Amino acid sequence: MQIIMRFVFITLFILNYHFAHGGNHEILHFPGKDGPGKGKCILLVSGDEEYRTEESMPMLAKILSQKHGFECKVLFALDKTATYLDPNNQEGVRGWHHLEEADLMIIGTRFRRPNKDDAKFITEYLNEGKPVIGIRTSTHAFTGDGSFGGEISYGEFGPLIIGEGWVNHHGKHKKEGARGIVEVENAAHPILKSVTDVFGPSDVYGVRRLTAQDTILMRGAVTVSLDPESSFVKEKNDPMQPLAWLHTYRAPNGEEGKTFCTTMGASVDFVSEDLRRMITNATYHLLGMKVPAHADVSYVDPFYPSFYGFIRDKEHWPSLQMKPSDYGLGKSPCAPDPKGAPDWPFRDTPKKQTKL
């Protein structure tokens, strides 16, 4: 009897692990609960050195899976041995093959360098005209000599697929914030349902490439400080830069698809409930679904975002030994702020944060 019970215990443990991690320790897998999104799969891709998408993508995946029914898989940048998270490893994003089952990709990478085999999965996804949601550094998501289908270079992914590439910091980095201002002529767009109060401490990006064929949903007003109540910097807001838009992309094979992008997207930006709602609304809209009147975007687990900034210490990520499973359901990691981060008390923290 003891042998049988031990066998049953081990079997249940293995099945539970497989269920929680999709049979792959390199990703997070959240099967969707009952909800409108049942049967749809979203791939959320983290992997940037600065804006902590390893924190924000699991948080968004929990909301989309547990509150809206979408199956969600989260990719991470790992070290060369795939042992721990290392956002500084530009070749480290694992699991691109999961795009084969994805109905939507949400991407927030910065200057990643996928190998040729992984680039094929991205190419095939685009060639099917499937939708993309890009946040912040998705405008410069990839770099290097590779291409998607021999037609779109890594560096052209932002301008051609997202609608914009890297331009500049229009606001002062870590000093001036971004207040979202709804574009009046598009205020009735479904993506803006119950979206009125968007603020983030990441600065406004410069945007130059959008055309009349793109739909600007929100513009970014540069604020004097990182305080959500701060006033506007008048000389930087005439005109205001686009902050969120819809773009029609042309895939390597000529197929057309839709992209939604917002240049907000630092982990701390997602303290804004309406920013989370805008991403959720865009998910419904791009998948051809009716957007909820007031989408539930409350956190599934407490969310303790760290402030953005580069981490130059080569021992930082090896010392943390963070793994995808550390961001799973029931878990709320809290990382210290990078050196040089300003005090920003407008977020939840389990305890006072310390600088690295």
Helices and strands as residue ranges (DSSP letters): H 2-21, E 28-30, E 41-45, H 53-66, E 71-75, G 96-101, E 104-107, H 116-127, E 132-135, G 136-140, E 147-148, E 152-153, G 154-156, I 157-162, E 178-182, G 184-186, G 190-192, E 199-200, E 215-222, G 234-236, E 241-250, E 256-262, G 267-271, H 273-286, H 316-320, G 324-327
